[in-house]
Amino acid sequence: MSQSKNYITPRGFAALKEEYRQLLHIERPQVTREVSEAAAQGDRSENAEYIYGKRRLAEIDRRLRFLGKRMDALQVIEPSLTADKTRIFFGAVVVAENLETGDSHSFELVGPDEIDAKWGRISISSPVGQALLSKRVGDVVVVHVPKGELELCVHSILYPPPPGLPPAPG
């Protein structure tokens, strides 16, 4: 899979769609009502609620435009359908050991719209993501990071099932 593609997991795409829905059907109508109520109070030039509300509406509209264009450009990939589950590709959950410290880290290789360091979701385009791509259990990779080099040994590769489905046997 080429890194120039805009890949996203079904879970990540669902999150973007939910954000779009929330903004369009809940937040925007609520802010529009608040702006209308503030406008009815009279002088708009000194009405902080009106001014803030108009700014918030503009922010919501910008985000809606961005999300709409972004979702059109994304290609949803179901990681569990990866043919060769012995290698690391998009959507894999990888456990790797830092050979210098002995610490194990779990990484999920995702697209840029799903990055979340707190949950170990890293971009396939990141230095660690690029180094891990196509590797197998037992492979050692060297990652060039700002502090020098990081040596990781791949301990496991997992492709989680789609939400709502049990893991495949074996």
N, C-alpha and C positions, 0 to 999 in steps of 0.2 A: 504494500500500500504506500503510495507516494505521500510524502509529508506536505505536498502542495495542496492536497485535497482538504476540504473542510469537513472532517469527520466528527460525528457526535454519536454517543450511545442513545438508545431509545429513552433511557432514564433522563439523560441530559436534555434531550429534545422535549420530553414531556415537561420538564421544569421550565424551559423557555416558553412553551405554549401556555403553561399555567400563569407565568408572570404576565404574558401578553393579555390573557383573559382577565386577570385580576386588575390590571391597569385600565383596560378598555371598558369592562362592565361594572367595576366596583369603584375604583379610585377616581377615574375621570368624571363619572356622573356625580359623585359626591363633591369633588372640588368644584365642578361647574355649578352645583346648587349653592355652595358656599360663596362663590364669586357673585352669583346673581343676588343673593341676600345682602352681601356687602355693598354691591352696586346700588341697591335700593335705599341704602342709608344716606345717600347724598354725595357730597364732594369726594370724588374718587382720587384726587391728587394727594390727599392727606390720609386716605383710608388704608391703613397698613394691611388689614385683612384682604381688601380688594387687590392691592399691589402684590402681596405674597401669593394670593390665589392665582392671579394671572401668571406669575412666574412658575408656580407649580404646574399649572396647565401646560405651559410651554415645555417644561421638563418632561412631563408625561407624554406629550405628543412627540417629542424628540426620541424618547425611549421606545415608543410604539413603532415609529418609523424604522429605527435601528433594528428592533427585534424582527419586524416584518421582513426587512431586507436580509437579515442574517439567517433567519429560518429558511428563506428561499435558497440561500447559497449553501446550506448544510446538506451533507449526505449522511443519513442515519445508517449506522452499521450495528448489527446485532453480533456482539463478540462471541456468543456461544455457538454461532454458526461457522466459526473459523475451522477450516478443514484440518490444518496441522496444529493440533493442540499441544504438541511437544515443543513448539517454538513460541517466542514472544512476539505478539502482534498487537494491533490496536485493541484495547479493551481488556487485555490480560491483567490479572492480578498476580504480581510477582513478589516473592519473598526472597530477599538477597541479603547476604551477610557482608558487612564492612570488614574486610580482612585485616585492617589495621587495629580496629577497636573490638572486633568480635560481636558488635551489635547487629541485630537483624532488623531490617526495615521492610515494610510492605508498601508496594507501589501499584497503583492502577494506572495504566497508560491510557489517557483520554485526550480529546481534542482541547483546543484553547478555551472553549466556552464552558468547560467543566472543571478546570483546574481548581483544586482546593487542597492546599498543603496540609491543613488540619486533618483531613481524611485520607491523605496519602495519594491523592489524585494528581498526577503530574502529566504534563504535556508530552505527547510522542515526539514533539519537536525540541524538547529541552535536552540539555547535554546528557542527563541520565537516561531519558527516554530513548534518545538516539543510540546510545551505547548498548541498551538492552534489546533493541529491535533485532529479531531473528535469532536471538540466543536461545540456548537450551539449558536444562537443569545441569549443573556442574560447570558450566562455562564461567570464566572469570573475565570481567570487563574492567577496563581502565577508563575512568571519566576524568576529563580535565575540568577542574573547578577553580574558582578564583584563589582558593587557598593552596592549590597544587593539584595533586592527583588523588583520586579516590578509587580504590580497588574493591569491586563487588563480586561476590560469588553467588550465582543463581541457585537457590535451594528448591524453589517450587514455582510452578506456573499453573494458574487456575483461570478458567473461563467460566464465570458464574452464569447460571441459567437465567433466562429472562424473568423479570418479576412475576411472581404468581405460579411459577413452574418449579417442580422439585428438581434437584440435581440429577443428572444422568447417572445411571448405575455404572460402576467400574471406574 
